[in-house]
Amino acid sequence: MHALLVEDDDRMAHALGTALAQRGHTVRRVGRALDALRHVREAEFVLLDLGLPDLDGLELLRRLRTVCDAPLIVVTARCEERDIVQGLRAGADDYVVKPFRMAELIARIDTVRRRTGTPHGRPDTGSSADTASPVRAGDVEIDLAGRTVAVAGEEIRLTRREFDVLAFLAARPDQVHSREEILDRIWGDAFLAASRSLDVHVAGIRAKTGRSGLVRTVRGFGYQLGSPPAREAPDGEQDGEQDISRGRGR
């Protein structure tokens, strides 16, 4: 695997580069955003520090995601919840805060690679995407094969992970899926159930489509594809949330 390491700190870059090389990966290290944009198309994996000298790392992440869908992990000292949420919403597949244990980072890299290791870098959503017809939910059309989403006929842009979540739900629109099932299938790790990664991506889907009912929350369990109206209901009536606690265990 060829990794792009975007890190301006020489000591950290050396440690990360050595650890990756010991596992058989080739590494191109760059310390500036401009160089990252120049070389990202050749990368099969990206490690991105946010504290770069020429451009804010979150802005670079957004720009990288317009030209590359390779697996990407943010590795940074920024530990505020706001930064983590912004990083995930901008398209990061994982977010690791410095200082970290090298073995943990390598394990996270392996996990991200496994879950994006299906053809074209897509996780297995369990659907025959190449032959499936577009799925409609209200005025939202989800093209599983083309990996596009349109609302009222207008295409909107989701991050890769946001689309993966939506496609997984759309492939089985009549089923309710547990958080653990979604995290295991899309993230490759059911033990992330206590994290906010899934919630952040669901919030991103709702915000970008303008259809909060597109993903229905099943309280205490998980999510299901909804059927939102063309015009959303007033606040307080549009979360599509239902409680199935009495139906659990059936």
C-alpha positions, 0 to 999 in steps of 0.5 A: 500500500502506498500511503501519503503522510501529511505531517510537518513535524519531522520527528513525528513524520519519521516515527510514522514513516518508519512504522508504516515501512516496517509493515511493508508500506511505501510512504510519501511524506509531505509537510505542506497542504499544496504538496498534499494536493499535488500527490494525493491522487497517487495515494492509497491511504492518507494520514493527515495532521491538521496543524499545517503551516500553509493551510488549516488542516480541516480546509485541506481535508475538504479539498482532498475529498473533492479529488480523492476518496482514498481512506483517510485518518486524521492524526492531530493534537486537536482534541476538542469535540468540535474539531473531531465532529468537523473532521468526521463531517469533512470526510475523515474515516477516523480521527486519532488524537496525539499523543497516541500509541503507535500500535493503536494507530496501526490497528486503526489503519488496518481496520479502515483498510479492511472496511474500504477494501472492497472494489472501488474502495467501497465497504460491503453494504450488502446490496448488488449495487452494480445492478440495483435500481435507484431507491426513492424515499419521498422526493429523495433518489438514491442511486446505489450504482452511481453513488449519487443522491438527488433531492427534488431532482437536484444532486447533492454531495455527501461524503463517502462515509455518509453515502455508505451509511445511506446506501446501507439503509436504502438497500433494506428500506423495510428493516431497522438496523442496530447501531452495532450492525451499521458500525460493523458493516460500514466502519468494520468495528461494532465496538465503536457503538459508544462513539459519535461517529455514526451520529455525526454522519447521520446528522450530516445526511439529514442536514445536506439533504434537508430531509431530517426524516430521511433517516429515522431514529429508532430510539434505543436501537438504531436507524431505518430509511425513512420516507420524508415529505417533500416539505419538512414538518415544523420543528419537533415533528420531523425527527422521525424518532420512534421508541421500540423498547417494548418490541425489543427481543422479538 
